[in-house]
Amino acid sequence: MNQNLNKLFNIDERILKLAEKAEKNCCDTFKRIEECAELNGAKVLKAFADNRVSEPCFYGSTGYGYGDIGRETIDKVYADIMGTEDALVRHNFVSGTHALSVALFGVLRTGDKIVSITGKPYDTLEEVIGLAGKEGNGSLKDYGVLYGQVDLNADGSAKLDEITEAVKDAKVAYIQRSRGYSLRPAFTVSDIEKMVKAVKKGNPDAIVMVDNCYGEFVETAEPTNVGADIIIGSLIKNAGGGIARTGGYIAGRADLIELCSYRLTCVGMGKEVGCTLDMNREMLLGLFFAPDVTANALKTSVFAIELFNMIGFECSPARDDARGDIITAVKLGNEELLTAFCQGIQKGAPVDSFVTPEAWDMPGYTSKVIMAAGAFTMGASIELSADAPIREPYAVWMQGGITYTSGKIGVMLALQEMLSKNLITL
């Protein structure tokens, strides 16, 4: 480990030695991550070439956006990469939750039923579905959409037999790939394939919808390669490569994408309208970088797991586990350690490193949340960030790192903050 880090960031020599050992222990895992990135990068490059991406695709449009070559090309590129018939990729999606909401309202109708087959969905979807919030707000429940749920096994795996029974009267079987604020494993593509088969066994007509946030390019396949009908994600996570400033995507069957486009714009116009302003270039450039940026986030994650394991903290996943997303959960045990970890991560940020994170009442969440997020794009969790609700088991969820160097330093500074406050001993 470069000893100049001690001079530049005042990192304790003991941490530097631990970090050097941790990094050496991760070499084989890093190699596998880089091999995955190479194949995904080749897949992206092929999609760009096959769809004739050119400079006119960068120009964008105003007003109605009729005939926007870049918009149409981006949709085709995403469809090819995700192995789908069509895609809807727009800067108008303000978040992953917004894209998911558009997909749900686009596909479901009064009297239809959605069954979440991976337990309770992420906090921000509760009001969309109608599990929380006031009646009359316009949730799916308000529109007469029914909800069912299949909880997970104690080890976080799916209850495949129960899924088969539960979806027999369902229109949509919903899968959340990433863990949210839980300690269960993220689902791999192989896990999702088993769930898809269980759904189709019970109801061949059910639409399998996957929240793919944090999962893009973690593996060499996506859920749509193993039978999922539609997947949704955010461009300020993996797929935007740290370049896209906003946006999201929906990819899947052409008939479903058409319904989603009607929900995003209006019935009858759908994908044919919507100006792109100056966003096309960064959406394409971000996608081009995405496999390597995702690899940097994974390497940062693996390094953090090894380093914190070495000093006695439990992390999920384990260093060499099969990964379904870029997120690492570190069980810290109390609010003081949790706060110090986040404040240390913030000190390693390229933006707002001088800010001290504190817990606050964040919209859409039931507990106070602390968030370290010194990013070029506000809330971009492909950039190194760490956040957690202030509640048991006082675990922090860390993700991102658009460069491995910055990610590694951020992780060491999290440990340094804990040490400086005398909350740990080395």
Sequence and secondary structure as in RCSB ss.txt:
>XXXX:A:sequence
MNQNLNKLFNIDERILKLAEKAEKNCCDTFKRIEECAELNGAKVLKAFADNRVSEPCFYGSTGYGYGDIGRETID
KVYADIMGTEDALVRHNFVSGTHALSVALFGVLRTGDKIVSITGKPYDTLEEVIGLAGKEGNGSLKDYGVLYGQV
DLNADGSAKLDEITEAVKDAKVAYIQRSRGYSLRPAFTVSDIEKMVKAVKKGNPDAIVMVDNCYGEFVETAEPTN
VGADIIIGSLIKNAGGGIARTGGYIAGRADLIELCSYRLTCVGMGKEVGCTLDMNREMLLGLFFAPDVTANALKT
SVFAIELFNMIGFECSPARDDARGDIITAVKLGNEELLTAFCQGIQKGAPVDSFVTPEAWDMPGYTSKVIMAAGA
FTMGASIELSADAPIREPYAVWMQGGITYTSGKIGVMLALQEMLSKNLITL
>XXXX:A:secstr
  THHHHHH   HHHHHHHHHHHHHTHHHHHHHHHHHHHHHHHHHHHHHHTT  GGGGS   TT TT HHHHHHH
HHHHHHHT SEEEEETT  SHHHHHHHHHHHH  TT EEEETTSS  GGGHHHHTSSS TTS  TTTTT EEEE 
   TTS   HHHHHHHTTT SEEEEE S SSS S    HHHHHHHHHHHHHH TT EEEEE TTTTTTSSS GGG
GT SEEEEETTTGGGTTT  S EEEEE HHHHHHHHHHHS TTTGGG    TT HHHHHHHHHHHHHHHHHHHHH
HHHHHHHHHHTT EEES TTS  SSS EEEE  SHHHHHHHHHHHHHT SSSTT     B  TT SS EEEE   
SSTT TTSSEEEEESSTT EEEEE  SSHHHHHHHHHHHHHHHHHTTS   
